[in-house]
């Protein structure tokens, strides 16, 4: 009831303040200014710059494909599988738990092999995340899919960040990350709307169809 929600929101606020304090206490190098937009645009015409542009665009397309199905996992669990709050909480927290457990291990793999192979492996695993949801009827296979999500997204985000750092220099990075955030947001919105359009145009369409479409993309 209300006391439970109040406790959850109170703890969330406390943790956010703690996170803000840790951010504030983290040392940061002196700001050296931004590279002018014109010079940043010239960088994209170099060999490294063209590779960077391909990486950012490919990442945006990847997010588009993922978000055709991603917003509909929660409605699927609650509406079609009829999960209790406890089951839904278990399904959502396992993603974060697995991320925390594997992130440092993926970091060591990136140190040893470089970010590129980790990036491709992570993308392949993310591609099969919807698979267990195509046949699941309960919590078991959902936990498998959610654990795969935590495992692969930890590797994907870490390796992508490393690739972007490797292909840029300090003055251009704010432009690069701003562009990446803008394209990722647009891709997430576009993918979600495509998923909704599929559901709206096919009478009686099951959410599993959306997961299959996203996996295929």
PyMOL CGO cylinders between C-alpha atoms (Angstrom):
from pymol import cmd
from pymol.cgo import CYLINDER

trace = [
    CYLINDER, 0.00, 0.00, 0.00, 0.96, 3.65, 0.47, 0.3, 1, 1, 1, 1, 1, 1,
    CYLINDER, 0.96, 3.65, 0.47, 3.59, 3.09, 3.23, 0.3, 1, 1, 1, 1, 1, 1,
    CYLINDER, 3.59, 3.09, 3.23, 5.40, 0.63, 0.98, 0.3, 1, 1, 1, 1, 1, 1,
    CYLINDER, 5.40, 0.63, 0.98, 5.54, 3.06, -1.94, 0.3, 1, 1, 1, 1, 1, 1,
    CYLINDER, 5.54, 3.06, -1.94, 6.58, 5.87, 0.41, 0.3, 1, 1, 1, 1, 1, 1,
    CYLINDER, 6.58, 5.87, 0.41, 9.46, 3.73, 1.70, 0.3, 1, 1, 1, 1, 1, 1,
    CYLINDER, 9.46, 3.73, 1.70, 10.57, 2.82, -1.84, 0.3, 1, 1, 1, 1, 1, 1,
    CYLINDER, 10.57, 2.82, -1.84, 10.50, 6.43, -3.04, 0.3, 1, 1, 1, 1, 1, 1,
    CYLINDER, 10.50, 6.43, -3.04, 12.24, 7.62, 0.13, 0.3, 1, 1, 1, 1, 1, 1,
    CYLINDER, 12.24, 7.62, 0.13, 15.06, 5.12, -0.35, 0.3, 1, 1, 1, 1, 1, 1,
    CYLINDER, 15.06, 5.12, -0.35, 15.32, 6.06, -4.03, 0.3, 1, 1, 1, 1, 1, 1,
    CYLINDER, 15.32, 6.06, -4.03, 15.69, 9.74, -3.09, 0.3, 1, 1, 1, 1, 1, 1,
    CYLINDER, 15.69, 9.74, -3.09, 18.31, 8.88, -0.46, 0.3, 1, 1, 1, 1, 1, 1,
    CYLINDER, 18.31, 8.88, -0.46, 20.34, 6.83, -2.93, 0.3, 1, 1, 1, 1, 1, 1,
    CYLINDER, 20.34, 6.83, -2.93, 20.16, 9.62, -5.52, 0.3, 1, 1, 1, 1, 1, 1,
    CYLINDER, 20.16, 9.62, -5.52, 21.48, 12.16, -3.03, 0.3, 1, 1, 1, 1, 1, 1,
    CYLINDER, 21.48, 12.16, -3.03, 24.27, 9.72, -2.16, 0.3, 1, 1, 1, 1, 1, 1,
    CYLINDER, 24.27, 9.72, -2.16, 25.08, 9.28, -5.84, 0.3, 1, 1, 1, 1, 1, 1,
    CYLINDER, 25.08, 9.28, -5.84, 25.13, 13.07, -6.34, 0.3, 1, 1, 1, 1, 1, 1,
    CYLINDER, 25.13, 13.07, -6.34, 27.53, 13.43, -3.40, 0.3, 1, 1, 1, 1, 1, 1,
    CYLINDER, 27.53, 13.43, -3.40, 29.87, 10.81, -4.86, 0.3, 1, 1, 1, 1, 1, 1,
    CYLINDER, 29.87, 10.81, -4.86, 29.80, 12.55, -8.24, 0.3, 1, 1, 1, 1, 1, 1,
    CYLINDER, 29.80, 12.55, -8.24, 30.57, 15.87, -6.54, 0.3, 1, 1, 1, 1, 1, 1,
    CYLINDER, 30.57, 15.87, -6.54, 33.54, 14.33, -4.69, 0.3, 1, 1, 1, 1, 1, 1,
    CYLINDER, 33.54, 14.33, -4.69, 35.02, 12.70, -7.79, 0.3, 1, 1, 1, 1, 1, 1,
    CYLINDER, 35.02, 12.70, -7.79, 38.12, 14.54, -9.05, 0.3, 1, 1, 1, 1, 1, 1,
    CYLINDER, 38.12, 14.54, -9.05, 37.85, 15.94, -12.55, 0.3, 1, 1, 1, 1, 1, 1,
    CYLINDER, 37.85, 15.94, -12.55, 40.52, 17.43, -14.84, 0.3, 1, 1, 1, 1, 1, 1,
    CYLINDER, 40.52, 17.43, -14.84, 40.42, 21.15, -15.62, 0.3, 1, 1, 1, 1, 1, 1,
    CYLINDER, 40.42, 21.15, -15.62, 38.04, 21.98, -18.49, 0.3, 1, 1, 1, 1, 1, 1,
    CYLINDER, 38.04, 21.98, -18.49, 40.12, 22.76, -21.57, 0.3, 1, 1, 1, 1, 1, 1,
    CYLINDER, 40.12, 22.76, -21.57, 37.38, 24.08, -23.83, 0.3, 1, 1, 1, 1, 1, 1,
    CYLINDER, 37.38, 24.08, -23.83, 35.51, 22.57, -26.76, 0.3, 1, 1, 1, 1, 1, 1,
    CYLINDER, 35.51, 22.57, -26.76, 36.77, 22.08, -30.28, 0.3, 1, 1, 1, 1, 1, 1,
    CYLINDER, 36.77, 22.08, -30.28, 34.80, 24.42, -32.61, 0.3, 1, 1, 1, 1, 1, 1,
    CYLINDER, 34.80, 24.42, -32.61, 31.97, 22.77, -34.53, 0.3, 1, 1, 1, 1, 1, 1,
    CYLINDER, 31.97, 22.77, -34.53, 33.66, 23.50, -37.86, 0.3, 1, 1, 1, 1, 1, 1,
    CYLINDER, 33.66, 23.50, -37.86, 36.84, 21.73, -36.81, 0.3, 1, 1, 1, 1, 1, 1,
    CYLINDER, 36.84, 21.73, -36.81, 34.84, 18.83, -35.37, 0.3, 1, 1, 1, 1, 1, 1,
    CYLINDER, 34.84, 18.83, -35.37, 33.03, 18.50, -38.73, 0.3, 1, 1, 1, 1, 1, 1,
    CYLINDER, 33.03, 18.50, -38.73, 36.39, 18.44, -40.51, 0.3, 1, 1, 1, 1, 1, 1,
    CYLINDER, 36.39, 18.44, -40.51, 37.45, 15.56, -38.26, 0.3, 1, 1, 1, 1, 1, 1,
    CYLINDER, 37.45, 15.56, -38.26, 34.59, 13.45, -39.63, 0.3, 1, 1, 1, 1, 1, 1,
    CYLINDER, 34.59, 13.45, -39.63, 36.23, 13.59, -43.07, 0.3, 1, 1, 1, 1, 1, 1,
    CYLINDER, 36.23, 13.59, -43.07, 39.39, 11.87, -41.82, 0.3, 1, 1, 1, 1, 1, 1,
    CYLINDER, 39.39, 11.87, -41.82, 39.79, 8.08, -41.79, 0.3, 1, 1, 1, 1, 1, 1,
    CYLINDER, 39.79, 8.08, -41.79, 39.26, 7.95, -38.02, 0.3, 1, 1, 1, 1, 1, 1,
    CYLINDER, 39.26, 7.95, -38.02, 36.34, 10.35, -38.30, 0.3, 1, 1, 1, 1, 1, 1,
    CYLINDER, 36.34, 10.35, -38.30, 34.55, 8.30, -40.96, 0.3, 1, 1, 1, 1, 1, 1,
    CYLINDER, 34.55, 8.30, -40.96, 34.91, 5.20, -38.81, 0.3, 1, 1, 1, 1, 1, 1,
    CYLINDER, 34.91, 5.20, -38.81, 33.51, 7.13, -35.87, 0.3, 1, 1, 1, 1, 1, 1,
    CYLINDER, 33.51, 7.13, -35.87, 30.48, 8.27, -37.87, 0.3, 1, 1, 1, 1, 1, 1,
    CYLINDER, 30.48, 8.27, -37.87, 29.80, 4.70, -39.03, 0.3, 1, 1, 1, 1, 1, 1,
    CYLINDER, 29.80, 4.70, -39.03, 30.00, 3.50, -35.43, 0.3, 1, 1, 1, 1, 1, 1,
    CYLINDER, 30.00, 3.50, -35.43, 27.56, 6.15, -34.16, 0.3, 1, 1, 1, 1, 1, 1,
    CYLINDER, 27.56, 6.15, -34.16, 25.08, 5.51, -36.98, 0.3, 1, 1, 1, 1, 1, 1,
    CYLINDER, 25.08, 5.51, -36.98, 25.32, 1.73, -36.58, 0.3, 1, 1, 1, 1, 1, 1,
    CYLINDER, 25.32, 1.73, -36.58, 24.72, 2.11, -32.86, 0.3, 1, 1, 1, 1, 1, 1,
    CYLINDER, 24.72, 2.11, -32.86, 21.63, 4.25, -33.51, 0.3, 1, 1, 1, 1, 1, 1,
    CYLINDER, 21.63, 4.25, -33.51, 20.25, 1.66, -35.94, 0.3, 1, 1, 1, 1, 1, 1,
    CYLINDER, 20.25, 1.66, -35.94, 20.93, -1.04, -33.36, 0.3, 1, 1, 1, 1, 1, 1,
    CYLINDER, 20.93, -1.04, -33.36, 18.99, 0.91, -30.74, 0.3, 1, 1, 1, 1, 1, 1,
    CYLINDER, 18.99, 0.91, -30.74, 16.13, 1.33, -33.22, 0.3, 1, 1, 1, 1, 1, 1,
    CYLINDER, 16.13, 1.33, -33.22, 15.96, -2.44, -33.72, 0.3, 1, 1, 1, 1, 1, 1,
    CYLINDER, 15.96, -2.44, -33.72, 16.12, -3.13, -29.98, 0.3, 1, 1, 1, 1, 1, 1,
    CYLINDER, 16.12, -3.13, -29.98, 13.42, -0.60, -29.11, 0.3, 1, 1, 1, 1, 1, 1,
    CYLINDER, 13.42, -0.60, -29.11, 10.91, -2.06, -31.53, 0.3, 1, 1, 1, 1, 1, 1,
    CYLINDER, 10.91, -2.06, -31.53, 10.41, -4.63, -28.77, 0.3, 1, 1, 1, 1, 1, 1,
    CYLINDER, 10.41, -4.63, -28.77, 12.08, -3.26, -25.64, 0.3, 1, 1, 1, 1, 1, 1,
    CYLINDER, 12.08, -3.26, -25.64, 9.23, -1.07, -24.25, 0.3, 1, 1, 1, 1, 1, 1,
    CYLINDER, 9.23, -1.07, -24.25, 6.83, -4.01, -24.40, 0.3, 1, 1, 1, 1, 1, 1,
    CYLINDER, 6.83, -4.01, -24.40, 8.60, -6.48, -22.09, 0.3, 1, 1, 1, 1, 1, 1,
    CYLINDER, 8.60, -6.48, -22.09, 7.06, -4.92, -18.98, 0.3, 1, 1, 1, 1, 1, 1,
    CYLINDER, 7.06, -4.92, -18.98, 3.47, -4.97, -20.36, 0.3, 1, 1, 1, 1, 1, 1,
    CYLINDER, 3.47, -4.97, -20.36, 4.10, -8.55, -21.49, 0.3, 1, 1, 1, 1, 1, 1,
    CYLINDER, 4.10, -8.55, -21.49, 5.18, -9.65, -18.01, 0.3, 1, 1, 1, 1, 1, 1,
    CYLINDER, 5.18, -9.65, -18.01, 2.38, -7.85, -16.20, 0.3, 1, 1, 1, 1, 1, 1,
    CYLINDER, 2.38, -7.85, -16.20, -0.44, -8.12, -18.74, 0.3, 1, 1, 1, 1, 1, 1,
    CYLINDER, -0.44, -8.12, -18.74, 0.07, -11.45, -20.49, 0.3, 1, 1, 1, 1, 1, 1,
    CYLINDER, 0.07, -11.45, -20.49, 2.11, -13.49, -18.01, 0.3, 1, 1, 1, 1, 1, 1,
    CYLINDER, 2.11, -13.49, -18.01, 0.25, -11.91, -15.05, 0.3, 1, 1, 1, 1, 1, 1,
    CYLINDER, 0.25, -11.91, -15.05, 3.34, -11.55, -12.88, 0.3, 1, 1, 1, 1, 1, 1,
    CYLINDER, 3.34, -11.55, -12.88, 2.93, -10.56, -9.26, 0.3, 1, 1, 1, 1, 1, 1,
    CYLINDER, 2.93, -10.56, -9.26, 4.88, -7.55, -7.99, 0.3, 1, 1, 1, 1, 1, 1,
    CYLINDER, 4.88, -7.55, -7.99, 7.40, -9.96, -6.46, 0.3, 1, 1, 1, 1, 1, 1,
    CYLINDER, 7.40, -9.96, -6.46, 7.94, -11.81, -9.76, 0.3, 1, 1, 1, 1, 1, 1,
    CYLINDER, 7.94, -11.81, -9.76, 8.19, -8.58, -11.73, 0.3, 1, 1, 1, 1, 1, 1,
    CYLINDER, 8.19, -8.58, -11.73, 10.68, -7.17, -9.22, 0.3, 1, 1, 1, 1, 1, 1,
    CYLINDER, 10.68, -7.17, -9.22, 12.79, -10.31, -9.50, 0.3, 1, 1, 1, 1, 1, 1,
    CYLINDER, 12.79, -10.31, -9.50, 12.72, -10.09, -13.31, 0.3, 1, 1, 1, 1, 1, 1,
    CYLINDER, 12.72, -10.09, -13.31, 13.80, -6.44, -13.36, 0.3, 1, 1, 1, 1, 1, 1,
    CYLINDER, 13.80, -6.44, -13.36, 16.43, -6.54, -10.61, 0.3, 1, 1, 1, 1, 1, 1,
    CYLINDER, 16.43, -6.54, -10.61, 18.27, -9.53, -12.08, 0.3, 1, 1, 1, 1, 1, 1,
    CYLINDER, 18.27, -9.53, -12.08, 19.33, -7.31, -15.01, 0.3, 1, 1, 1, 1, 1, 1,
    CYLINDER, 19.33, -7.31, -15.01, 21.09, -4.87, -12.66, 0.3, 1, 1, 1, 1, 1, 1,
    CYLINDER, 21.09, -4.87, -12.66, 22.50, -7.64, -10.46, 0.3, 1, 1, 1, 1, 1, 1,
    CYLINDER, 22.50, -7.64, -10.46, 24.09, -9.43, -13.42, 0.3, 1, 1, 1, 1, 1, 1,
    CYLINDER, 24.09, -9.43, -13.42, 25.46, -6.12, -14.77, 0.3, 1, 1, 1, 1, 1, 1,
    CYLINDER, 25.46, -6.12, -14.77, 27.15, -5.39, -11.44, 0.3, 1, 1, 1, 1, 1, 1,
    CYLINDER, 27.15, -5.39, -11.44, 28.64, -8.89, -11.30, 0.3, 1, 1, 1, 1, 1, 1,
    CYLINDER, 28.64, -8.89, -11.30, 30.05, -8.99, -14.83, 0.3, 1, 1, 1, 1, 1, 1,
    CYLINDER, 30.05, -8.99, -14.83, 31.05, -5.40, -15.57, 0.3, 1, 1, 1, 1, 1, 1,
    CYLINDER, 31.05, -5.40, -15.57, 34.55, -5.63, -14.10, 0.3, 1, 1, 1, 1, 1, 1,
    CYLINDER, 34.55, -5.63, -14.10, 35.08, -8.98, -15.82, 0.3, 1, 1, 1, 1, 1, 1,
    CYLINDER, 35.08, -8.98, -15.82, 34.11, -7.50, -19.18, 0.3, 1, 1, 1, 1, 1, 1,
    CYLINDER, 34.11, -7.50, -19.18, 36.49, -4.65, -18.41, 0.3, 1, 1, 1, 1, 1, 1,
    CYLINDER, 36.49, -4.65, -18.41, 39.36, -7.11, -18.07, 0.3, 1, 1, 1, 1, 1, 1,
    CYLINDER, 39.36, -7.11, -18.07, 38.38, -8.75, -21.36, 0.3, 1, 1, 1, 1, 1, 1,
    CYLINDER, 38.38, -8.75, -21.36, 38.40, -5.33, -23.06, 0.3, 1, 1, 1, 1, 1, 1,
    CYLINDER, 38.40, -5.33, -23.06, 41.85, -4.66, -21.57, 0.3, 1, 1, 1, 1, 1, 1,
    CYLINDER, 41.85, -4.66, -21.57, 43.15, -7.96, -22.95, 0.3, 1, 1, 1, 1, 1, 1,
    CYLINDER, 43.15, -7.96, -22.95, 41.45, -8.15, -26.35, 0.3, 1, 1, 1, 1, 1, 1,
    CYLINDER, 41.45, -8.15, -26.35, 40.38, -4.59, -27.10, 0.3, 1, 1, 1, 1, 1, 1,
    CYLINDER, 40.38, -4.59, -27.10, 36.80, -3.29, -27.29, 0.3, 1, 1, 1, 1, 1, 1,
    CYLINDER, 36.80, -3.29, -27.29, 35.98, -4.30, -30.88, 0.3, 1, 1, 1, 1, 1, 1,
    CYLINDER, 35.98, -4.30, -30.88, 35.52, -8.08, -30.42, 0.3, 1, 1, 1, 1, 1, 1,
    CYLINDER, 35.52, -8.08, -30.42, 33.63, -7.52, -27.17, 0.3, 1, 1, 1, 1, 1, 1,
    CYLINDER, 33.63, -7.52, -27.17, 31.33, -5.07, -28.98, 0.3, 1, 1, 1, 1, 1, 1,
    CYLINDER, 31.33, -5.07, -28.98, 30.44, -7.61, -31.67, 0.3, 1, 1, 1, 1, 1, 1,
    CYLINDER, 30.44, -7.61, -31.67, 29.91, -10.48, -29.22, 0.3, 1, 1, 1, 1, 1, 1,
    CYLINDER, 29.91, -10.48, -29.22, 27.71, -8.27, -27.03, 0.3, 1, 1, 1, 1, 1, 1,
    CYLINDER, 27.71, -8.27, -27.03, 25.62, -7.17, -30.03, 0.3, 1, 1, 1, 1, 1, 1,
    CYLINDER, 25.62, -7.17, -30.03, 25.08, -10.79, -31.05, 0.3, 1, 1, 1, 1, 1, 1,
    CYLINDER, 25.08, -10.79, -31.05, 23.94, -11.77, -27.54, 0.3, 1, 1, 1, 1, 1, 1,
    CYLINDER, 23.94, -11.77, -27.54, 21.60, -8.76, -27.38, 0.3, 1, 1, 1, 1, 1, 1,
    CYLINDER, 21.60, -8.76, -27.38, 20.13, -9.95, -30.67, 0.3, 1, 1, 1, 1, 1, 1,
    CYLINDER, 20.13, -9.95, -30.67, 18.93, -13.21, -29.09, 0.3, 1, 1, 1, 1, 1, 1,
    CYLINDER, 18.93, -13.21, -29.09, 17.55, -11.68, -25.86, 0.3, 1, 1, 1, 1, 1, 1,
    CYLINDER, 17.55, -11.68, -25.86, 13.93, -11.81, -27.16, 0.3, 1, 1, 1, 1, 1, 1,
    CYLINDER, 13.93, -11.81, -27.16, 14.23, -15.54, -27.95, 0.3, 1, 1, 1, 1, 1, 1,
    CYLINDER, 14.23, -15.54, -27.95, 13.13, -16.94, -24.53, 0.3, 1, 1, 1, 1, 1, 1,
    CYLINDER, 13.13, -16.94, -24.53, 10.12, -14.61, -24.54, 0.3, 1, 1, 1, 1, 1, 1,
    CYLINDER, 10.12, -14.61, -24.54, 8.77, -16.28, -27.69, 0.3, 1, 1, 1, 1, 1, 1,
    CYLINDER, 8.77, -16.28, -27.69, 7.81, -19.41, -25.77, 0.3, 1, 1, 1, 1, 1, 1,
    CYLINDER, 7.81, -19.41, -25.77, 7.90, -18.52, -22.07, 0.3, 1, 1, 1, 1, 1, 1,
    CYLINDER, 7.90, -18.52, -22.07, 4.79, -19.05, -19.98, 0.3, 1, 1, 1, 1, 1, 1,
    CYLINDER, 4.79, -19.05, -19.98, 6.26, -18.16, -16.60, 0.3, 1, 1, 1, 1, 1, 1,
    CYLINDER, 6.26, -18.16, -16.60, 9.11, -16.67, -14.61, 0.3, 1, 1, 1, 1, 1, 1,
    CYLINDER, 9.11, -16.67, -14.61, 11.86, -19.20, -15.41, 0.3, 1, 1, 1, 1, 1, 1,
    CYLINDER, 11.86, -19.20, -15.41, 12.59, -18.30, -19.04, 0.3, 1, 1, 1, 1, 1, 1,
    CYLINDER, 12.59, -18.30, -19.04, 12.01, -14.62, -18.33, 0.3, 1, 1, 1, 1, 1, 1,
    CYLINDER, 12.01, -14.62, -18.33, 14.83, -14.73, -15.78, 0.3, 1, 1, 1, 1, 1, 1,
    CYLINDER, 14.83, -14.73, -15.78, 17.05, -16.33, -18.44, 0.3, 1, 1, 1, 1, 1, 1,
    CYLINDER, 17.05, -16.33, -18.44, 16.25, -13.52, -20.88, 0.3, 1, 1, 1, 1, 1, 1,
    CYLINDER, 16.25, -13.52, -20.88, 16.75, -10.83, -18.25, 0.3, 1, 1, 1, 1, 1, 1,
    CYLINDER, 16.75, -10.83, -18.25, 20.08, -12.32, -17.17, 0.3, 1, 1, 1, 1, 1, 1,
    CYLINDER, 20.08, -12.32, -17.17, 21.21, -12.37, -20.80, 0.3, 1, 1, 1, 1, 1, 1,
    CYLINDER, 21.21, -12.37, -20.80, 20.20, -8.72, -21.00, 0.3, 1, 1, 1, 1, 1, 1,
    CYLINDER, 20.20, -8.72, -21.00, 22.35, -7.75, -18.02, 0.3, 1, 1, 1, 1, 1, 1,
    CYLINDER, 22.35, -7.75, -18.02, 25.29, -9.82, -19.30, 0.3, 1, 1, 1, 1, 1, 1,
    CYLINDER, 25.29, -9.82, -19.30, 25.24, -8.43, -22.83, 0.3, 1, 1, 1, 1, 1, 1,
    CYLINDER, 25.24, -8.43, -22.83, 24.32, -4.79, -22.17, 0.3, 1, 1, 1, 1, 1, 1,
    CYLINDER, 24.32, -4.79, -22.17, 27.16, -4.49, -19.67, 0.3, 1, 1, 1, 1, 1, 1,
    CYLINDER, 27.16, -4.49, -19.67, 29.58, -5.60, -22.38, 0.3, 1, 1, 1, 1, 1, 1,
    CYLINDER, 29.58, -5.60, -22.38, 27.93, -3.52, -25.09, 0.3, 1, 1, 1, 1, 1, 1,
    CYLINDER, 27.93, -3.52, -25.09, 27.88, -0.23, -23.21, 0.3, 1, 1, 1, 1, 1, 1,
    CYLINDER, 27.88, -0.23, -23.21, 31.43, -0.67, -21.89, 0.3, 1, 1, 1, 1, 1, 1,
    CYLINDER, 31.43, -0.67, -21.89, 32.92, -1.64, -25.27, 0.3, 1, 1, 1, 1, 1, 1,
    CYLINDER, 32.92, -1.64, -25.27, 31.03, 1.11, -27.12, 0.3, 1, 1, 1, 1, 1, 1,
    CYLINDER, 31.03, 1.11, -27.12, 32.26, 3.71, -24.65, 0.3, 1, 1, 1, 1, 1, 1,
    CYLINDER, 32.26, 3.71, -24.65, 35.82, 2.42, -25.08, 0.3, 1, 1, 1, 1, 1, 1,
    CYLINDER, 35.82, 2.42, -25.08, 35.52, 2.52, -28.88, 0.3, 1, 1, 1, 1, 1, 1,
    CYLINDER, 35.52, 2.52, -28.88, 34.30, 6.11, -28.77, 0.3, 1, 1, 1, 1, 1, 1,
    CYLINDER, 34.30, 6.11, -28.77, 37.15, 7.12, -26.48, 0.3, 1, 1, 1, 1, 1, 1,
    CYLINDER, 37.15, 7.12, -26.48, 39.71, 5.39, -28.68, 0.3, 1, 1, 1, 1, 1, 1,
    CYLINDER, 39.71, 5.39, -28.68, 38.47, 7.13, -31.83, 0.3, 1, 1, 1, 1, 1, 1,
    CYLINDER, 38.47, 7.13, -31.83, 38.27, 10.67, -30.43, 0.3, 1, 1, 1, 1, 1, 1,
    CYLINDER, 38.27, 10.67, -30.43, 40.35, 13.28, -28.64, 0.3, 1, 1, 1, 1, 1, 1,
    CYLINDER, 40.35, 13.28, -28.64, 39.37, 15.35, -25.61, 0.3, 1, 1, 1, 1, 1, 1,
    CYLINDER, 39.37, 15.35, -25.61, 38.13, 18.49, -27.35, 0.3, 1, 1, 1, 1, 1, 1,
    CYLINDER, 38.13, 18.49, -27.35, 35.74, 16.65, -29.68, 0.3, 1, 1, 1, 1, 1, 1,
    CYLINDER, 35.74, 16.65, -29.68, 34.25, 14.17, -27.20, 0.3, 1, 1, 1, 1, 1, 1,
    CYLINDER, 34.25, 14.17, -27.20, 31.43, 16.39, -25.91, 0.3, 1, 1, 1, 1, 1, 1,
    CYLINDER, 31.43, 16.39, -25.91, 30.22, 16.85, -29.50, 0.3, 1, 1, 1, 1, 1, 1,
    CYLINDER, 30.22, 16.85, -29.50, 30.47, 13.10, -30.13, 0.3, 1, 1, 1, 1, 1, 1,
    CYLINDER, 30.47, 13.10, -30.13, 28.57, 12.07, -27.02, 0.3, 1, 1, 1, 1, 1, 1,
    CYLINDER, 28.57, 12.07, -27.02, 25.93, 14.74, -27.58, 0.3, 1, 1, 1, 1, 1, 1,
    CYLINDER, 25.93, 14.74, -27.58, 25.37, 13.47, -31.13, 0.3, 1, 1, 1, 1, 1, 1,
    CYLINDER, 25.37, 13.47, -31.13, 25.28, 9.89, -29.92, 0.3, 1, 1, 1, 1, 1, 1,
    CYLINDER, 25.28, 9.89, -29.92, 22.68, 10.74, -27.25, 0.3, 1, 1, 1, 1, 1, 1,
    CYLINDER, 22.68, 10.74, -27.25, 20.55, 12.63, -29.76, 0.3, 1, 1, 1, 1, 1, 1,
    CYLINDER, 20.55, 12.63, -29.76, 20.58, 9.81, -32.32, 0.3, 1, 1, 1, 1, 1, 1,
    CYLINDER, 20.58, 9.81, -32.32, 20.03, 7.14, -29.67, 0.3, 1, 1, 1, 1, 1, 1,
    CYLINDER, 20.03, 7.14, -29.67, 17.01, 9.03, -28.31, 0.3, 1, 1, 1, 1, 1, 1,
    CYLINDER, 17.01, 9.03, -28.31, 15.54, 9.43, -31.78, 0.3, 1, 1, 1, 1, 1, 1,
    CYLINDER, 15.54, 9.43, -31.78, 16.17, 5.74, -32.51, 0.3, 1, 1, 1, 1, 1, 1,
    CYLINDER, 16.17, 5.74, -32.51, 14.50, 4.66, -29.27, 0.3, 1, 1, 1, 1, 1, 1,
    CYLINDER, 14.50, 4.66, -29.27, 11.47, 6.81, -30.03, 0.3, 1, 1, 1, 1, 1, 1,
    CYLINDER, 11.47, 6.81, -30.03, 11.29, 5.61, -33.64, 0.3, 1, 1, 1, 1, 1, 1,
    CYLINDER, 11.29, 5.61, -33.64, 11.67, 1.94, -32.74, 0.3, 1, 1, 1, 1, 1, 1,
    CYLINDER, 11.67, 1.94, -32.74, 9.01, 2.17, -30.04, 0.3, 1, 1, 1, 1, 1, 1,
    CYLINDER, 9.01, 2.17, -30.04, 6.58, 3.81, -32.46, 0.3, 1, 1, 1, 1, 1, 1,
    CYLINDER, 6.58, 3.81, -32.46, 7.22, 1.12, -35.07, 0.3, 1, 1, 1, 1, 1, 1,
    CYLINDER, 7.22, 1.12, -35.07, 6.45, -1.54, -32.48, 0.3, 1, 1, 1, 1, 1, 1,
    CYLINDER, 6.45, -1.54, -32.48, 3.24, 0.27, -31.55, 0.3, 1, 1, 1, 1, 1, 1,
    CYLINDER, 3.24, 0.27, -31.55, 2.30, 0.61, -35.23, 0.3, 1, 1, 1, 1, 1, 1,
    CYLINDER, 2.30, 0.61, -35.23, 2.72, -3.13, -35.79, 0.3, 1, 1, 1, 1, 1, 1,
    CYLINDER, 2.72, -3.13, -35.79, 0.45, -3.86, -32.82, 0.3, 1, 1, 1, 1, 1, 1,
    CYLINDER, 0.45, -3.86, -32.82, -2.12, -1.31, -34.03, 0.3, 1, 1, 1, 1, 1, 1,
    CYLINDER, -2.12, -1.31, -34.03, -2.25, -2.49, -37.65, 0.3, 1, 1, 1, 1, 1, 1,
    CYLINDER, -2.25, -2.49, -37.65, -2.40, -6.26, -37.06, 0.3, 1, 1, 1, 1, 1, 1,
    CYLINDER, -2.40, -6.26, -37.06, -5.65, -7.19, -35.31, 0.3, 1, 1, 1, 1, 1, 1,
    CYLINDER, -5.65, -7.19, -35.31, -5.08, -9.46, -32.34, 0.3, 1, 1, 1, 1, 1, 1,
    CYLINDER, -5.08, -9.46, -32.34, -1.29, -9.25, -32.65, 0.3, 1, 1, 1, 1, 1, 1,
    CYLINDER, -1.29, -9.25, -32.65, 0.55, -10.86, -29.75, 0.3, 1, 1, 1, 1, 1, 1,
    CYLINDER, 0.55, -10.86, -29.75, 3.43, -9.05, -28.09, 0.3, 1, 1, 1, 1, 1, 1,
    CYLINDER, 3.43, -9.05, -28.09, 5.58, -12.05, -28.97, 0.3, 1, 1, 1, 1, 1, 1,
    CYLINDER, 5.58, -12.05, -28.97, 5.30, -10.94, -32.61, 0.3, 1, 1, 1, 1, 1, 1,
    CYLINDER, 5.30, -10.94, -32.61, 6.95, -7.63, -31.67, 0.3, 1, 1, 1, 1, 1, 1,
    CYLINDER, 6.95, -7.63, -31.67, 9.77, -9.49, -29.93, 0.3, 1, 1, 1, 1, 1, 1,
    CYLINDER, 9.77, -9.49, -29.93, 10.30, -11.64, -33.03, 0.3, 1, 1, 1, 1, 1, 1,
    CYLINDER, 10.30, -11.64, -33.03, 10.38, -8.57, -35.29, 0.3, 1, 1, 1, 1, 1, 1,
    CYLINDER, 10.38, -8.57, -35.29, 12.90, -6.86, -33.00, 0.3, 1, 1, 1, 1, 1, 1,
    CYLINDER, 12.90, -6.86, -33.00, 15.08, -9.97, -32.90, 0.3, 1, 1, 1, 1, 1, 1,
    CYLINDER, 15.08, -9.97, -32.90, 14.97, -10.25, -36.68, 0.3, 1, 1, 1, 1, 1, 1,
    CYLINDER, 14.97, -10.25, -36.68, 15.98, -6.62, -37.11, 0.3, 1, 1, 1, 1, 1, 1,
]
cmd.load_cgo(trace, "trace")
